[in-house]
Amino acid sequence: MSAKISLDQWQALIAVVDEGGYASAAEALDKSQSAISYAVQKIETELGVRAFALEGRRAKLTETGQMLYRQAKVLVEEANRIESAAIQLSQGWEPLVRVAADALFPQHCMLSALDAFAQHSPLTRVEYTETVLSGSDEALLRKEADVVIGGRVPPGFFGDPLMRVRFVAVAAANHPLNQMDSLTHEDLRQHRQIVIRDSGSRRIDSGWLGAEQRWTVSHPSTRIAAIRRGLGFAWVPEAEIGDGLESGALKVLPLKEGVERLVDLHLIYADGQYAGQAARYLGERIRDATAIPCPGVTVS
């Protein structure tokens, strides 16, 4: 049985929905509006369904249209992945690999992996982006990275556990919170908390207790520097603390509960089974690098 609907026609239907109308879809696909209209009519005629229903002057998806739209997106994305995989295989090795990793991932692990990758393929370019919270999700969903290390695996993707990162609540040794014997979360709310800004557009707050005194910074090094100066407290990955605890500059807060938090990181290929050879090779080197012992990190 041959397919009745072409990929171009499915793309037209998707564009009408995503762009909000036939005219915008035609502009996005660089086609005439009549061509877009014909493509949608072809789908409806061949399948004997109505994808859109008029509400006033606007076309709105029917329930059947919503189903067609969801399935068409899967179909077109899969076709694009197959084409990309075929091109990569014909070329043998991608000229560029884009990596997006949550800032929780230890820097020494990433640099070790990149060093091993460079020795194997010195001419392959690498773009490395550090993300925070939902930034990894968006790198996947916007197709801005080939290899992603993130705290969650978004729907539609598969990922493998990579490591578990342990956070502890810390402040400078001379901070007022460290002069108390036993702390509750209510005690913490009376003091300034240092939090990291979400690099994604959702601006998720992770671990914020709702304290009025809050400083938001964009990089972990700024957070730890502020804590060392006694400017606030935070839950910090143990690997980020360095020698702060050993030197006595920092102390773990004497909390009754919640002194530690655990975050699991996952390794995700944006193209799944169609990931290119270079992306997979770098992913393997990243996993190798996590075998290096690191405080507060448990390899999955």
Rosetta blueprint (number, residue, H / E / L):
1 M L
2 S L
3 A L
4 K L
5 I L
6 S L
7 L H
8 D H
9 Q H
10 W H
11 Q H
12 A H
13 L H
14 I H
15 A H
16 V H
17 V H
18 D H
19 E H
20 G L
21 G L
22 Y H
23 A H
24 S H
25 A H
26 A H
27 E H
28 A H
29 L H
30 D L
31 K L
32 S L
33 Q H
34 S H
35 A H
36 I H
37 S H
38 Y H
39 A H
40 V H
41 Q H
42 K H
43 I H
44 E H
45 T H
46 E H
47 L H
48 G L
49 V L
50 R L
51 A L
52 F E
53 A E
54 L E
55 E E
56 G L
57 R L
58 R E
59 A E
60 K E
61 L E
62 T L
63 E H
64 T H
65 G H
66 Q H
67 M H
68 L H
69 Y H
70 R H
71 Q H
72 A H
73 K H
74 V H
75 L H
76 V H
77 E H
78 E H
79 A H
80 N H
81 R H
82 I H
83 E H
84 S H
85 A H
86 A H
87 I H
88 Q H
89 L H
90 S H
91 Q H
92 G L
93 W L
94 E L
95 P L
96 L E
97 V E
98 R E
99 V E
100 A E
101 A E
102 D E
103 A L
104 L L
105 F L
106 P L
107 Q H
108 H H
109 C H
110 M H
111 L H
112 S H
113 A H
114 L H
115 D H
116 A H
117 F H
118 A H
119 Q H
120 H H
121 S L
122 P L
123 L L
124 T L
125 R E
126 V E
127 E E
128 Y E
129 T E
130 E E
131 T E
132 V L
133 L L
134 S L
135 G H
136 S H
137 D H
138 E H
139 A H
140 L H
141 L H
142 R L
143 K L
144 E L
145 A L
146 D L
147 V E
148 V E
149 I E
150 G E
151 G L
152 R L
153 V L
154 P L
155 P L
156 G L
157 F L
158 F L
159 G E
160 D E
161 P E
162 L E
163 M E
164 R E
165 V E
166 R E
167 F E
168 V E
169 A E
170 V E
171 A E
172 A E
173 A L
174 N L
175 H L
176 P H
177 L H
178 N H
179 Q H
180 M L
181 D L
182 S L
183 L E
184 T L
185 H H
186 E H
187 D H
188 L H
189 R L
190 Q L
191 H L
192 R L
193 Q E
194 I E
195 V E
196 I E
197 R L
198 D L
199 S L
200 G L
201 S L
202 R L
203 R L
204 I L
205 D L
206 S L
207 G L
208 W L
209 L L
210 G L
211 A L
212 E L
213 Q L
214 R E
215 W E
216 T E
217 V E
218 S L
219 H L
220 P H
221 S H
222 T H
223 R H
224 I H
225 A H
226 A H
227 I H
228 R H
229 R L
230 G L
231 L L
232 G L
233 F E
234 A E
235 W E
236 V E
237 P E
238 E H
239 A H
240 E H
241 I H
242 G L
243 D L
244 G H
245 L H
246 E H
247 S H
248 G L
249 A L
250 L E
251 K E
252 V E
253 L L
254 P L
255 L E
256 K L
257 E L
258 G L
259 V L
260 E E
261 R E
262 L E
263 V E
264 D E
265 L E
266 H E
267 L E
268 I E
269 Y E
270 A L
271 D L
272 G H
273 Q H
274 Y H
275 A L
276 G L
277 Q H
278 A H
279 A H
280 R H
281 Y H
282 L H
283 G H
284 E H
285 R H
286 I H
287 R H
288 D H
289 A H
290 T L
291 A L
292 I L
293 P L
294 C L
295 P L
296 G L
297 V E
298 T E
299 V E
300 S L
